Amino acid sequence: MAARKQKSKKPSGVNSRLPEDRPVLFIDRNLGRHILAEQLRAAAIPCEVHDDHLPQDTTDEDWLQLVGKKGWIAIGRDKNIRYRGPEKAALIQANARLIVVRAKNTTGQDIADILIKHINRIYRFVNKHDAPFIAGITRDGKITKYPL
């Protein structure tokens, strides 16, 4: 009989403890202000909501400056910021980090599930890549850095 292959004893990323010095996630206004933040906080993931710091009509350039200044990780849906001159320049100048959720037809709860499930992967990615950057995350947790 063939010997059974031993399973890895290394815990999966989902079950791993959160790092102690994890950066704050900044939730862009296009992701809402309640469901996502409540779910992240319930999972002990520090987060800040756009509307708690800035007016609704604040430009992307202004909130990108705030995110960069605070050292937060912005979470949004708009990957096209990298193509728009003023927003791209603000992201670079602010040394900001933006992760966009690349999953269609998602609710706030769906996005919360994606972020919570893959939060350690997000933190590892952020620690591995210098700011500024824009990256996308898919439902299955694949993170792709986009060229600026």
MDTraj code that builds the backbone (N, CA, C; nanometers):
import mdtraj as md
import numpy as np

residues = "MET ALA ALA ARG LYS GLN LYS SER LYS LYS PRO SER GLY VAL ASN SER ARG LEU PRO GLU ASP ARG PRO VAL LEU PHE ILE ASP ARG ASN LEU GLY ARG HIS ILE LEU ALA GLU GLN LEU ARG ALA ALA ALA ILE PRO CYS GLU VAL HIS ASP ASP HIS LEU PRO GLN ASP THR THR ASP GLU ASP TRP LEU GLN LEU VAL GLY LYS LYS GLY TRP ILE ALA ILE GLY ARG ASP LYS ASN ILE ARG TYR ARG GLY PRO GLU LYS ALA ALA LEU ILE GLN ALA ASN ALA ARG LEU ILE VAL VAL ARG ALA LYS ASN THR THR GLY GLN ASP ILE ALA ASP ILE LEU ILE LYS HIS ILE ASN ARG ILE TYR ARG PHE VAL ASN LYS HIS ASP ALA PRO PHE ILE ALA GLY ILE THR ARG ASP GLY LYS ILE THR LYS TYR PRO LEU".split()
xyz = np.array([
    [0.0826, -0.1184, 0.0000],
    [0.0000, 0.0000, 0.0000],
    [0.0868, 0.1245, 0.0000],
    [0.0339, 0.2259, -0.0644],
    [0.1063, 0.3528, -0.0692],
    [0.0874, 0.4277, 0.0618],
    [0.1906, 0.4951, 0.1036],
    [0.1834, 0.5733, 0.2272],
    [0.0982, 0.6974, 0.2044],
    [0.0231, 0.7330, 0.3051],
    [-0.0585, 0.8538, 0.2946],
    [0.0294, 0.9765, 0.3057],
    [0.0009, 1.0743, 0.2218],
    [0.0753, 1.1992, 0.2251],
    [0.0334, 1.2797, 0.3474],
    [0.1313, 1.3289, 0.4221],
    [0.1017, 1.4082, 0.5407],
    [0.0509, 1.5459, 0.5019],
    [-0.0454, 1.5924, 0.5765],
    [-0.0965, 1.7270, 0.5540],
    [-0.0011, 1.8269, 0.6178],
    [0.0017, 1.9447, 0.5597],
    [0.0828, 2.0520, 0.6148],
    [0.0310, 2.0899, 0.7517],
    [0.1205, 2.1179, 0.8441],
    [0.0806, 2.1601, 0.9778],
    [0.0735, 2.3113, 0.9878],
    [0.1089, 2.3790, 0.8799],
    [0.1022, 2.5238, 0.8786],
    [-0.0443, 2.5663, 0.8697],
    [-0.0889, 2.6565, 0.9565],
    [-0.2284, 2.6993, 0.9511],
    [-0.2567, 2.7803, 0.8255],
    [-0.3791, 2.7713, 0.7781],
    [-0.4163, 2.8491, 0.6604],
    [-0.4222, 2.9952, 0.6971],
    [-0.4190, 3.0824, 0.5943],
    [-0.4261, 3.2254, 0.6160],
    [-0.5555, 3.2671, 0.6818],
    [-0.6627, 3.1938, 0.6572],
    [-0.7926, 3.2278, 0.7133],
    [-0.7912, 3.2095, 0.8645],
    [-0.7243, 3.1062, 0.9125],
    [-0.7251, 3.0766, 1.0558],
    [-0.6115, 3.1434, 1.1314],
    [-0.5188, 3.2057, 1.0609],
    [-0.4053, 3.2688, 1.1267],
    [-0.4499, 3.3908, 1.2055],
    [-0.3781, 3.4195, 1.3099],
    [-0.4070, 3.5389, 1.3890],
    [-0.3738, 3.6630, 1.3086],
    [-0.4453, 3.7703, 1.3389],
    [-0.4178, 3.8976, 1.2745],
    [-0.2875, 3.9549, 1.3300],
    [-0.2085, 4.0209, 1.2463],
    [-0.0870, 4.0836, 1.2978],
    [-0.1220, 4.1952, 1.3960],
    [-0.0344, 4.2187, 1.4909],
    [-0.0593, 4.3197, 1.5944],
    [-0.0601, 4.4618, 1.5381],
    [0.0292, 4.4917, 1.4456],
    [0.0447, 4.6282, 1.3939],
    [-0.0201, 4.6433, 1.2565],
    [-0.1442, 4.6078, 1.2474],
    [-0.2126, 4.6121, 1.1181],
    [-0.2616, 4.7533, 1.0875],
    [-0.2423, 4.7955, 0.9628],
    [-0.2889, 4.9286, 0.9248],
    [-0.4413, 4.9331, 0.9145],
    [-0.4924, 5.0520, 0.9251],
    [-0.6364, 5.0774, 0.9183],
    [-0.6829, 5.0705, 0.7730],
    [-0.7995, 5.0099, 0.7517],
    [-0.8626, 5.0111, 0.6205],
    [-0.9539, 5.1328, 0.6135],
    [-0.9421, 5.2099, 0.5072],
    [-1.0273, 5.3260, 0.4842],
    [-1.1309, 5.2870, 0.3805],
    [-1.2574, 5.2930, 0.4179],
    [-1.3653, 5.2490, 0.3297],
    [-1.4151, 5.3679, 0.2496],
    [-1.3951, 5.3603, 0.1176],
    [-1.4386, 5.4665, 0.0280],
    [-1.5911, 5.4780, 0.0316],
    [-1.6398, 5.5951, 0.0019],
    [-1.7845, 5.6212, 0.0102],
    [-1.8664, 5.5342, -0.0828],
    [-1.8069, 5.4848, -0.1923],
    [-1.8840, 5.4011, -0.2855],
    [-1.9076, 5.2596, -0.2322],
    [-1.8554, 5.2290, -0.1137],
    [-1.8792, 5.0980, -0.0521],
    [-1.9796, 5.1056, 0.0628],
    [-2.0348, 5.2236, 0.0859],
    [-2.1309, 5.2382, 0.1943],
    [-2.0627, 5.2755, 0.3236],
    [-2.1433, 5.2881, 0.4284],
    [-2.0842, 5.3327, 0.5544],
    [-2.1205, 5.2476, 0.6740],
    [-2.2099, 5.1498, 0.6582],
    [-2.2535, 5.0757, 0.7757],
    [-2.2157, 4.9279, 0.7744],
    [-2.2707, 4.8531, 0.6813],
    [-2.2553, 4.7068, 0.6822],
    [-2.1086, 4.6656, 0.6809],
    [-2.0332, 4.7181, 0.5855],
    [-1.8930, 4.6789, 0.5720],
    [-1.8137, 4.7150, 0.6976],
    [-1.8281, 4.8370, 0.7451],
    [-1.7542, 4.8791, 0.8647],
    [-1.7923, 4.7953, 0.9866],
    [-1.9199, 4.7684, 1.0041],
    [-1.9641, 4.6888, 1.1188],
    [-1.9055, 4.5478, 1.1139],
    [-1.9048, 4.4872, 0.9962],
    [-1.8515, 4.3519, 0.9819],
    [-1.7006, 4.3490, 1.0064],
    [-1.6285, 4.4470, 0.9527],
    [-1.4834, 4.4522, 0.9739],
    [-1.4513, 4.4721, 1.1218],
    [-1.5211, 4.5611, 1.1853],
    [-1.4957, 4.5866, 1.3282],
    [-1.5290, 4.4644, 1.4127],
    [-1.6347, 4.3932, 1.3757],
    [-1.6707, 4.2709, 1.4487],
    [-1.5617, 4.1647, 1.4344],
    [-1.4860, 4.1699, 1.3240],
    [-1.3763, 4.0763, 1.3014],
    [-1.2434, 4.1322, 1.3534],
    [-1.2491, 4.2392, 1.4306],
    [-1.1304, 4.3034, 1.4906],
    [-1.0358, 4.3611, 1.3866],
    [-1.0905, 4.4062, 1.2749],
    [-1.0104, 4.4703, 1.1700],
    [-1.0343, 4.6204, 1.1807],
    [-0.9301, 4.6970, 1.2087],
    [-0.9498, 4.8411, 1.2237],
    [-0.9876, 4.9054, 1.0905],
    [-1.0887, 4.9913, 1.0953],
    [-1.1309, 5.0578, 0.9719],
    [-1.1871, 5.1953, 1.0037],
    [-1.1837, 5.2789, 0.9031],
    [-1.2404, 5.4133, 0.9089],
    [-1.3295, 5.4305, 0.7867],
    [-1.4369, 5.5054, 0.8036],
    [-1.5336, 5.5264, 0.6968],
    [-1.5186, 5.6686, 0.6430],
    [-1.5215, 5.6806, 0.5111],
    [-1.5075, 5.8094, 0.4424],
    [-1.5897, 5.9192, 0.5083],
    [-1.7195, 5.8935, 0.5274],
    [-1.8103, 5.9975, 0.5747],
    [-1.7871, 6.0387, 0.7197],
    [-1.7086, 5.9630, 0.7939],
    [-1.6752, 6.0024, 0.9302],
    [-1.5625, 6.1058, 0.9339],
    [-1.4961, 6.1253, 0.8196],
    [-1.3811, 6.2155, 0.8146],
    [-1.3970, 6.3286, 0.7146],
    [-1.4782, 6.3063, 0.6125],
    [-1.4861, 6.4013, 0.5012],
    [-1.6307, 6.4180, 0.4554],
    [-1.6620, 6.5320, 0.3939],
    [-1.7956, 6.5489, 0.3363],
    [-1.8179, 6.4520, 0.2196],
    [-1.9450, 6.4215, 0.1934],
    [-1.9819, 6.3298, 0.0842],
    [-1.9222, 6.3725, -0.0491],
    [-1.9175, 6.5020, -0.0750],
    [-1.8745, 6.5489, -0.2068],
    [-1.7233, 6.5727, -0.2172],
    [-1.6468, 6.5201, -0.1237],
    [-1.5011, 6.5339, -0.1284],
    [-1.4469, 6.4657, -0.2539],
    [-1.3517, 6.5295, -0.3178],
    [-1.2930, 6.4733, -0.4394],
    [-1.2026, 6.3546, -0.4053],
    [-1.1810, 6.2700, -0.5058],
    [-1.0888, 6.1577, -0.4875],
    [-0.9505, 6.2074, -0.4487],
    [-0.9087, 6.3182, -0.5078],
    [-0.7760, 6.3723, -0.4758],
    [-0.7635, 6.4028, -0.3267],
    [-0.8703, 6.4574, -0.2676],
    [-0.8643, 6.4943, -0.1259],
    [-0.8632, 6.3732, -0.0331],
    [-0.9477, 6.2730, -0.0604],
    [-0.9461, 6.1579, 0.0304],
    [-0.8203, 6.0749, 0.0121],
    [-0.7630, 6.0740, -0.1086],
    [-0.6355, 6.0037, -0.1290],
    [-0.5249, 6.0701, -0.0469],
    [-0.5281, 6.2032, -0.0374],
    [-0.4306, 6.2749, 0.0459],
    [-0.4449, 6.2347, 0.1924],
    [-0.5685, 6.2256, 0.2398],
    [-0.5932, 6.1852, 0.3786],
    [-0.5405, 6.0437, 0.4041],
    [-0.5717, 5.9523, 0.3140],
    [-0.5291, 5.8127, 0.3290],
    [-0.3765, 5.8030, 0.3338],
    [-0.3097, 5.8731, 0.2427],
    [-0.1638, 5.8704, 0.2409],
    [-0.1036, 5.9298, 0.3670],
    [-0.1580, 6.0429, 0.4108],
    [-0.1073, 6.1108, 0.5306],
    [-0.1213, 6.0227, 0.6546],
    [-0.2323, 5.9516, 0.6661],
    [-0.2589, 5.8675, 0.7827],
    [-0.1917, 5.7300, 0.7740],
    [-0.1461, 5.6916, 0.6541],
    [-0.0860, 5.5591, 0.6377],
    [-0.1882, 5.4474, 0.6298],
    [-0.3118, 5.4822, 0.5961],
    [-0.4194, 5.3846, 0.5859],
    [-0.4148, 5.3123, 0.4519],
    [-0.4919, 5.2062, 0.4410],
    [-0.5093, 5.1336, 0.3150],
    [-0.6509, 5.1635, 0.2670],
    [-0.6628, 5.2288, 0.1528],
    [-0.7953, 5.2595, 0.0989],
    [-0.8536, 5.1345, 0.0339],
    [-0.9830, 5.1128, 0.0576],
    [-1.0561, 5.0035, -0.0056],
    [-1.1680, 5.0680, -0.0869],
    [-1.1735, 5.0347, -0.2158],
    [-1.2757, 5.0921, -0.3023],
    [-1.3115, 4.9979, -0.4146],
    [-1.3789, 5.0517, -0.5159],
    [-1.4175, 4.9727, -0.6325],
    [-1.3587, 5.0266, -0.7623],
    [-1.3103, 5.1500, -0.7611],
    [-1.2730, 5.2196, -0.8843],
    [-1.1262, 5.1994, -0.9212],
    [-1.0995, 5.0961, -1.0017],
    [-0.9604, 5.0719, -1.0446],
    [-0.9152, 5.1728, -1.1490],
    [-1.0098, 5.2463, -1.2061],
    [-0.9755, 5.3408, -1.3124],
    [-0.9123, 5.4689, -1.2606],
    [-0.8990, 5.4829, -1.1305],
    [-0.8264, 5.5981, -1.0761],
    [-0.6879, 5.6051, -1.1386],
    [-0.6309, 5.4913, -1.1690],
    [-0.4950, 5.4890, -1.2246],
    [-0.4876, 5.5478, -1.3649],
    [-0.6019, 5.5677, -1.4303],
    [-0.6043, 5.6245, -1.5647],
    [-0.6394, 5.7730, -1.5653],
    [-0.6907, 5.8243, -1.4554],
    [-0.7323, 5.9647, -1.4507],
    [-0.6190, 6.0478, -1.3896],
    [-0.5701, 6.1427, -1.4661],
    [-0.4536, 6.2216, -1.4289],
    [-0.4538, 6.2798, -1.2894],
    [-0.5549, 6.3596, -1.2530],
    [-0.5510, 6.4221, -1.1201],
    [-0.5541, 6.3205, -1.0052],
    [-0.6365, 6.2160, -1.0185],
    [-0.6447, 6.1154, -0.9125],
    [-0.5153, 6.0362, -0.9026],
    [-0.4614, 5.9974, -1.0169],
    [-0.3356, 5.9227, -1.0178],
    [-0.2230, 6.0069, -0.9569],
    [-0.2167, 6.1338, -0.9942],
    [-0.1132, 6.2227, -0.9398],
    [-0.1298, 6.2383, -0.7889],
    [-0.2546, 6.2499, -0.7420],
    [-0.2788, 6.2635, -0.5976],
    [-0.2370, 6.1372, -0.5236],
    [-0.2676, 6.0213, -0.5794],
    [-0.2301, 5.8942, -0.5167],
    [-0.0785, 5.8841, -0.5048],
    [-0.0085, 5.9193, -0.6112],
    [0.1377, 5.9113, -0.6114],
    [0.1969, 6.0139, -0.5144],
    [0.1480, 6.1376, -0.5210],
    [0.1998, 6.2444, -0.4355],
    [0.1754, 6.2132, -0.2874],
    [0.0605, 6.1525, -0.2576],
    [0.0254, 6.1208, -0.1188],
    [0.0896, 5.9919, -0.0703],
    [0.1532, 5.9187, -0.1614],
    [0.2129, 5.7904, -0.1260],
    [0.1056, 5.6966, -0.0688],
    [-0.0108, 5.6966, -0.1354],
    [-0.1269, 5.6220, -0.0868],
    [-0.1270, 5.4788, -0.1388],
    [-0.2045, 5.3954, -0.0693],
    [-0.2228, 5.2552, -0.1062],
    [-0.3718, 5.2324, -0.1255],
    [-0.4078, 5.1789, -0.2425],
    [-0.5481, 5.1560, -0.2745],
    [-0.5667, 5.0126, -0.3208],
    [-0.6596, 4.9439, -0.2583],
    [-0.6973, 4.8092, -0.3010],
    [-0.8423, 4.8160, -0.3466],
    [-0.8653, 4.7742, -0.4716],
    [-0.9997, 4.7768, -0.5264],
    [-1.0565, 4.6355, -0.5299],
    [-1.1824, 4.6253, -0.4929],
    [-1.2503, 4.4961, -0.4931],
    [-1.2946, 4.4678, -0.6362],
    [-1.2472, 4.3581, -0.6918],
    [-1.2724, 4.3218, -0.8312],
    [-1.3724, 4.2068, -0.8374],
    [-1.4887, 4.2281, -0.7849],
    [-1.5938, 4.1268, -0.7851],
    [-1.7241, 4.1959, -0.8229],
    [-1.7872, 4.1485, -0.9278],
    [-1.9110, 4.2099, -0.9758],
    [-2.0295, 4.1648, -0.8919],
    [-2.1327, 4.2488, -0.8949],
    [-2.2602, 4.2182, -0.8294],
    [-2.2426, 4.1794, -0.6826],
    [-2.1695, 4.2605, -0.6098],
    [-2.1453, 4.2314, -0.4688],
    [-2.2206, 4.3292, -0.3799],
    [-2.2629, 4.2799, -0.2682],
    [-2.3248, 4.3630, -0.1656],
    [-2.2175, 4.4027, -0.0649],
    [-2.2550, 4.4888, 0.0286],
    [-2.1628, 4.5236, 0.1362],
    [-2.1208, 4.4006, 0.2148],
    [-2.2144, 4.3098, 0.2376],
    [-2.1834, 4.1864, 0.3093],
    [-2.0855, 4.1000, 0.2301],
    [-2.1039, 4.0918, 0.0971],
    [-2.0122, 4.0145, 0.0125],
    [-1.8704, 4.0698, 0.0218],
    [-1.8593, 4.2021, 0.0152],
    [-1.7271, 4.2653, 0.0221],
    [-1.6651, 4.2424, 0.1599],
    [-1.7461, 4.2525, 0.2642],
    [-1.6959, 4.2246, 0.3992],
    [-1.6432, 4.0819, 0.4069],
    [-1.7179, 3.9879, 0.3507],
    [-1.6740, 3.8475, 0.3528],
    [-1.5405, 3.8297, 0.2807],
    [-1.5251, 3.8951, 0.1664],
    [-1.3997, 3.8858, 0.0901],
    [-1.2842, 3.9416, 0.1730],
    [-1.3027, 4.0605, 0.2275],
    [-1.1941, 4.1252, 0.3025],
    [-1.1586, 4.0492, 0.4295],
    [-1.2596, 4.0022, 0.5010],
    [-1.2333, 3.9282, 0.6245],
    [-1.1620, 3.7965, 0.5938],
    [-1.2093, 3.7273, 0.4936],
    [-1.1485, 3.5984, 0.4589],
    [-1.0029, 3.6127, 0.4170],
    [-0.9715, 3.7224, 0.3489],
    [-0.8376, 3.7387, 0.2917],
    [-0.7569, 3.8508, 0.3566],
    [-0.7933, 3.8914, 0.4778],
    [-0.7255, 4.0045, 0.5405],
    [-0.5768, 3.9804, 0.5622],
    [-0.5381, 3.8615, 0.6000],
    [-0.3946, 3.8358, 0.6194],
    [-0.3197, 3.8437, 0.4878],
    [-0.3814, 3.7998, 0.3815],
    [-0.3209, 3.8109, 0.2482],
    [-0.3044, 3.9578, 0.2108],
    [-0.4037, 4.0388, 0.2434],
    [-0.3969, 4.1831, 0.2160],
    [-0.2816, 4.2451, 0.2948],
    [-0.2723, 4.2146, 0.4234],
    [-0.1647, 4.2709, 0.5045],
    [-0.0267, 4.2261, 0.4561],
    [-0.0139, 4.1005, 0.4170],
    [0.1150, 4.0538, 0.3625],
    [0.1497, 4.1290, 0.2351],
    [0.0509, 4.1492, 0.1471],
    [0.0731, 4.2221, 0.0227],
    [0.1195, 4.3651, 0.0521],
    [0.0506, 4.4312, 0.1435],
    [0.0845, 4.5696, 0.1783],
    [0.2257, 4.5781, 0.2356],
    [0.2633, 4.4824, 0.3185],
    [0.3979, 4.4831, 0.3762],
    [0.5052, 4.4542, 0.2734],
    [0.4695, 4.3840, 0.1685],
    [0.5664, 4.3452, 0.0652],
    [0.5857, 4.4531, -0.0419],
    [0.4858, 4.5393, -0.0616],
    [0.4901, 4.6380, -0.1695],
    [0.4930, 4.7801, -0.1139],
    [0.5884, 4.8568, -0.1623],
    [0.5994, 4.9961, -0.1200],
    [0.4885, 5.0802, -0.1810],
    [0.4430, 5.1785, -0.1043],
    [0.3468, 5.2761, -0.1549],
    [0.4220, 5.3717, -0.2476],
    [0.3539, 5.4308, -0.3405],
    [0.2116, 5.4222, -0.3705],
    [0.1818, 5.3020, -0.4607],
    [0.0585, 5.2522, -0.4491],
    [0.0151, 5.1476, -0.5408],
    [-0.1364, 5.1389, -0.5467],
    [-0.1820, 5.0769, -0.6551],
    [-0.3211, 5.0357, -0.6696],
    [-0.3153, 4.8870, -0.7009],
    [-0.3963, 4.8105, -0.6298],
    [-0.4026, 4.6663, -0.6522],
    [-0.5493, 4.6243, -0.6490],
    [-0.5783, 4.5148, -0.7161],
    [-0.7131, 4.4605, -0.7155],
    [-0.7168, 4.3284, -0.6416],
    [-0.8272, 4.3030, -0.5740],
    [-0.8469, 4.1750, -0.5064],
    [-0.9750, 4.1123, -0.5599],
    [-0.9670, 3.9829, -0.5907],
    [-1.0816, 3.9102, -0.6425],
    [-1.1517, 3.8356, -0.5295],
    [-1.2652, 3.7754, -0.5613],
    [-1.3409, 3.6985, -0.4616],
    [-1.2555, 3.5885, -0.3980],
    [-1.1688, 3.5281, -0.4789],
    [-1.0885, 3.4176, -0.4263],
    [-0.9596, 3.4649, -0.3582],
    [-0.9420, 3.5963, -0.3453],
    [-0.8278, 3.6490, -0.2705],
    [-0.7039, 3.6773, -0.3518],
    [-0.7108, 3.6594, -0.4817],
    [-0.5939, 3.6915, -0.5645],
    [-0.5777, 3.8421, -0.5703],
    [-0.4566, 3.8872, -0.5400],
    [-0.4272, 4.0312, -0.5416],
    [-0.3303, 4.0605, -0.6546],
    [-0.3662, 4.1555, -0.7389],
    [-0.2852, 4.1933, -0.8533],
    [-0.2512, 4.3414, -0.8428],
    [-0.1222, 4.3729, -0.8491],
    [-0.0788, 4.5110, -0.8466],
    [-0.0880, 4.5671, -0.9889],
    [-0.1486, 4.6858, -1.0009],
    [-0.1635, 4.7495, -1.1313],
    [-0.0510, 4.8500, -1.1518],
    [-0.0037, 4.8616, -1.2756],
    [0.1006, 4.9619, -1.3025],
    [0.0439, 5.1036, -1.2897],
    [0.1229, 5.1940, -1.2359],
    [0.0807, 5.3338, -1.2252],
    [0.1358, 5.4150, -1.3410],
])
top = md.Topology()
chain = top.add_chain()
for i, resn in enumerate(residues, 1):
    res = top.add_residue(resn, chain, resSeq=i)
    for name in ("N", "CA", "C"):
        top.add_atom(name, md.element.get_by_symbol(name[0]), res)
traj = md.Trajectory(xyz[None], top)
